[in-house]
Amino acid sequence: MRLLLLDLGPSLRGGQKQTLLLAAGLSSRGHEVTVGARAGSPLARAVAADRSLRLAPVRAGSEAAPGVLADVARAGRQARPDVVYAGDSRGHGAAVWSRVARRRPLVVHRRLVFTPGRNPLSRLKYGAVARFLAVSGAVAESLLGWGIPADRVVVIPDGLPPEAFVEAAPPLAPPFRLVHVGAFDGHKGQGLAIAMVRELRRRGLDVRLDLLGDGPERSALEKVDPRDGSVTFVGEVDDVSARLSRSHLLLLPSDFEAAPLVLVEAMAAGCPVLAHDVGGTAELVAHGRAGRLVPSLGLEAWADGAGALLADDAERERLVAEGRAVAGGRTLERTVALVEAELLRLATGVPS
């Protein structure tokens, strides 16, 4: 197949990383893959460095900006795709408004638990999609609730590459090493994680917190750093899996999530997880069997949950074993195969 993959995100967050991995995986299976990415973005640079992929740079702008639409339309003329795939909302909109998918099936990988608006433009944008690939059941339910027909929605979770699966000895304690991985975007709960560390230390636990990631809210949170060495703002790193394997607990107190792959990354690296029970998080941790869920974002609830896990070595060992079993079914190879099957069905006109 000839494929045009569109992902116009300005940074290299989870969705963009999955688009890159998927593009490389589809190329390795013999497909001709062109990736439309925001010019100068980390994704565009990564695509340009991969000789198996073709880069179609797209100017920065909204999904309906004239320059964006012109670049996407040009990419379509050059790639002549059998199927157009959009890995993010901007790519989805640009594919529709540029009319690059007018005579070709459009596939959208949906990673948001978000009900679209019901205005005419939203109806046109979502009605133009031949297949939605939902990363979780929660995402699928949001689409079905909006009115997308069930035969146009398929659940395909994101997958992990082989290097994410780390075998390492459990970390020693004290101190207990906690880790948070995510963008500082105001939704991932880093502030709560910092407050929780203060509370645990007040209760007499020797804990340390590493915050991995970056974003616009980081500077404000650095101002509330307790300055006692208990919190480290690490920033963006390339060795996330290794750091997870050296941690006693991953924290994810997000206020909303669709299917946070970092939970699966932690389980694959042997790190127990403590997450807010929101969106698709329960699905990822097998509804509490492979990770602990906190029903609220209250400080006491999080401190109690973390404290109980840190005091129970046997329970953490059980969660590691269950987590590795769950993560083992979420490989990149499986994800690529499932996506490829859907793309082939649409390209050939074979019904699901």
C-alpha positions in Angstrom: 0.0 0.0 0.0 0.9 3.6 -0.4 0.2 5.4 2.8 0.1 9.1 3.9 0.4 9.4 7.7 -0.4 12.9 9.1 0.6 14.0 12.5 0.9 17.8 12.9 1.8 18.0 16.6 4.5 20.6 17.5 6.3 18.3 20.0 7.2 14.7 20.4 4.6 13.5 22.9 3.1 10.0 23.2 0.9 10.3 20.1 3.7 11.6 17.9 6.0 8.8 19.2 3.4 6.2 18.3 3.0 7.7 14.8 6.7 7.4 14.2 6.9 3.8 15.5 3.8 2.9 13.4 5.3 4.5 10.3 8.5 2.6 10.7 6.6 -0.6 11.4 4.4 -0.3 8.3 7.4 0.5 6.2 9.2 -2.6 7.4 6.2 -4.6 6.2 6.8 -3.4 2.7 4.4 -0.4 2.5 5.4 2.9 1.0 5.0 5.4 3.8 5.0 9.2 3.6 4.7 11.1 6.9 3.2 14.6 6.9 4.7 16.4 10.0 5.0 19.9 11.2 8.1 21.4 9.6 11.0 21.6 12.0 9.2 19.6 14.7 10.9 16.7 16.6 8.7 14.3 14.6 9.7 15.8 11.3 13.4 15.5 12.3 13.0 11.9 13.3 11.2 11.0 10.1 13.9 12.7 8.0 16.5 10.6 9.8 14.8 7.4 8.9 15.7 6.5 5.3 12.8 4.1 5.0 10.3 6.9 5.4 9.4 10.0 3.2 8.9 13.3 4.9 6.3 15.8 3.7 6.9 19.0 5.8 3.8 20.9 6.7 3.8 24.6 7.8 2.8 25.5 11.4 -0.8 26.6 11.8 -4.3 25.5 12.7 -5.9 22.6 10.9 -7.6 24.9 8.5 -4.8 27.4 7.9 -4.3 28.0 4.2 -0.6 27.1 4.3 -1.3 23.9 6.2 -4.0 22.9 3.7 -1.8 23.6 0.7 1.1 21.5 2.1 -1.2 18.6 3.0 -2.8 18.7 -0.5 0.7 18.7 -2.0 1.7 15.7 0.1 -1.4 13.9 -1.1 -0.6 14.6 -4.8 3.0 13.4 -4.3 2.3 10.3 -2.2 -0.8 9.2 -4.1 -1.9 7.2 -1.0 -4.3 4.3 -1.0 -5.3 5.3 2.6 -4.8 8.5 4.6 -4.1 8.1 8.3 -4.3 10.8 10.9 -2.5 10.4 14.2 -3.7 13.6 15.8 -6.6 16.0 15.7 -4.8 18.6 13.6 -3.9 15.9 11.0 -7.6 14.7 11.0 -8.9 18.2 10.4 -6.3 19.0 7.7 -7.0 15.8 5.9 -10.7 16.7 5.7 -10.4 20.4 4.9 -7.6 19.9 2.3 -9.8 17.3 0.6 -6.8 15.0 0.5 -9.0 12.2 1.7 -12.0 13.0 -0.6 -11.5 9.9 -2.8 -9.5 7.8 -0.3 -10.4 6.2 3.0 -9.5 8.3 6.0 -8.4 6.5 9.2 -8.1 8.5 12.5 -6.2 7.1 15.5 -8.2 8.6 18.4 -6.4 9.1 21.7 -8.8 11.4 23.5 -11.9 10.7 25.7 -13.7 13.7 24.3 -17.1 14.1 22.8 -17.0 16.2 19.6 -19.2 19.2 19.1 -22.4 18.9 17.2 -22.1 21.9 15.0 -22.1 21.4 11.2 -18.3 21.6 10.8 -17.7 18.9 13.5 -20.3 16.7 11.9 -18.5 17.1 8.5 -15.1 16.5 10.1 -16.1 13.3 11.9 -18.5 12.1 9.3 -15.6 12.0 6.7 -13.8 9.3 8.6 -14.0 5.7 7.3 -12.5 4.2 10.5 -11.7 5.4 13.9 -8.9 3.4 15.8 -9.7 4.0 19.5 -6.8 3.4 21.9 -9.2 2.3 24.6 -12.7 1.2 25.3 -13.3 4.5 27.0 -12.3 6.4 23.8 -14.6 4.1 21.7 -17.5 4.7 24.0 -17.1 8.5 23.6 -17.3 8.1 19.8 -20.2 5.8 19.9 -22.0 8.1 22.3 -21.6 11.0 19.8 -23.2 8.8 17.1 -20.4 7.3 15.2 -21.6 3.9 13.8 -20.2 0.9 15.6 -18.8 -0.6 12.4 -16.5 2.5 12.0 -14.9 2.2 15.4 -12.2 -0.4 16.3 -10.2 -0.6 19.5 -6.5 -0.8 18.9 -4.3 0.0 21.9 -0.9 1.6 21.4 2.0 -0.7 21.7 5.5 -0.8 23.2 8.8 -1.4 21.3 11.0 -4.3 22.5 13.4 -2.0 24.3 10.6 -0.9 26.7 10.6 -4.4 28.3 13.3 -4.2 31.0 14.3 -7.0 33.3 16.1 -5.6 36.3 16.4 -6.4 40.0 13.9 -4.6 42.3 15.3 -1.3 43.6 16.5 -1.1 47.1 15.0 1.2 49.8 15.3 3.5 51.6 14.9 6.0 50.1 11.8 5.0 48.1 12.0 6.3 44.6 8.8 7.7 43.1 8.6 8.8 39.5 6.1 10.8 37.4 6.3 10.9 33.6 4.3 13.4 31.6 4.1 16.8 30.0 3.7 19.8 32.3 0.5 20.9 30.7 -1.7 21.5 33.8 -3.5 18.1 33.5 -0.9 15.5 34.6 -1.0 16.2 38.3 2.7 17.0 39.1 1.6 19.5 41.7 -0.3 16.8 43.5 2.6 14.5 43.3 4.9 17.1 44.9 2.4 17.7 47.7 2.1 14.0 48.3 5.8 13.7 48.7 5.7 16.4 51.3 2.9 14.6 53.1 4.7 11.2 53.0 7.9 12.8 54.4 5.8 14.4 57.2 4.6 10.9 58.0 8.2 9.7 58.3 8.7 8.0 55.0 12.0 8.6 53.2 10.8 9.3 49.6 12.3 11.0 46.6 10.4 12.1 43.4 11.7 12.4 39.9 9.6 14.4 37.5 10.3 13.4 33.9 9.1 15.7 31.1 8.7 19.4 30.3 6.1 21.9 29.4 4.6 25.3 30.0 3.7 24.6 33.7 7.1 23.5 34.8 8.5 26.9 35.9 5.5 27.5 38.1 5.9 24.1 39.8 9.6 24.7 40.3 8.7 27.6 42.5 6.9 25.2 45.0 9.8 22.8 45.0 10.5 22.0 48.7 14.2 22.5 48.1 15.1 19.7 50.4 16.4 17.3 47.7 13.2 15.3 47.7 12.0 16.5 44.3 14.1 16.5 41.1 12.9 18.1 37.9 14.7 15.8 35.4 13.2 17.1 32.1 13.1 15.2 28.9 15.2 12.0 28.8 15.8 9.1 26.4 16.1 6.4 29.1 12.6 6.5 30.6 12.3 2.7 30.7 15.6 2.4 32.6 14.5 5.0 35.1 11.1 3.3 35.6 12.9 0.0 36.3 14.9 1.7 39.1 11.7 3.2 40.8 9.4 1.8 43.5 6.3 3.5 42.2 5.0 5.4 39.2 2.5 8.2 40.0 -0.2 9.3 37.5 -2.6 11.7 39.1 -4.0 13.1 35.8 -7.4 14.9 35.8 -8.2 13.1 32.5 -6.7 10.4 30.4 -7.7 8.2 27.4 -5.2 5.4 27.6 -1.9 6.6 29.1 0.8 4.4 27.6 3.2 5.4 30.4 1.3 3.0 32.6 2.1 0.1 30.3 5.7 1.4 30.0 6.0 1.2 33.8 4.5 -2.3 34.0 6.9 -3.5 31.2 9.8 -2.1 33.2 8.7 -3.7 36.5 7.6 -0.6 38.2 4.2 -0.7 40.1 1.7 2.0 39.2 -0.6 4.2 41.2 -3.1 6.1 38.9 -6.2 8.2 39.1 -9.2 6.1 38.1 -10.3 8.2 35.1 -10.9 7.6 31.4 -9.2 4.5 30.2 -6.7 4.0 33.0 -8.6 1.1 34.6 -8.5 -0.8 31.3 -4.7 -0.5 31.2 -4.2 -1.9 34.7 -6.7 -4.6 34.3 -9.2 -2.8 36.6 -6.9 -2.8 39.5 -5.3 -6.2 39.2 -2.1 -4.9 37.7 -2.0 -1.5 39.3 -3.6 0.5 42.1 -6.3 3.0 41.3 -7.2 6.1 43.3 -10.8 7.2 42.9 -10.2 10.9 43.5 -7.5 13.6 43.3 -7.5 14.3 47.1 -4.1 14.6 48.8 -5.0 12.3 51.7 -6.2 9.5 49.3 -3.0 9.7 47.3 -0.7 9.8 50.3 -2.6 6.8 51.9 -2.5 4.8 48.6 1.2 5.4 48.1 2.1 4.9 51.7 0.3 1.6 51.8 2.1 0.3 48.7 5.5 1.4 49.9 4.9 -0.4 53.2 3.9 -3.7 51.4 6.8 -5.3 49.6 4.8 -8.4 48.8 2.0 -6.4 47.1 4.4 -4.4 45.0 6.0 -7.7 43.9 2.5 -9.0 43.0 1.8 -5.9 41.0 5.1 -6.2 39.1 4.3 -9.7 38.1 0.7 -8.9 37.0 1.9 -5.8 35.3 4.5 -7.6 33.2 1.8 -10.1 32.1 -0.5 -7.3 31.0 2.2 -5.3 29.3 3.3 -8.4 27.4 0.1 -8.3 25.4 0.6 -4.6 24.3 3.6 -4.9 21.9 4.3 -2.6 19.0 4.4 -5.6 16.7 0.8 -6.4 17.6 -0.4 -2.8 17.2 1.3 -2.5 13.8 -0.3 -5.7 12.6 -3.8 -4.7 13.8 -3.5 -1.2 12.2 -2.1 -2.8 9.0 -5.1 -5.1 8.8 -7.6 -2.2 9.1 -5.7 -0.2 6.4 -5.7 -3.2 4.0 -9.4 -3.8 4.5 -10.1 -0.2 3.6 -7.7 -0.1 0.7 -9.1 -3.2 -0.9 -12.7 -2.6 0.0 -13.0 -5.8 2.1 -15.6 -5.5 4.8 -14.5 -5.8 8.5 
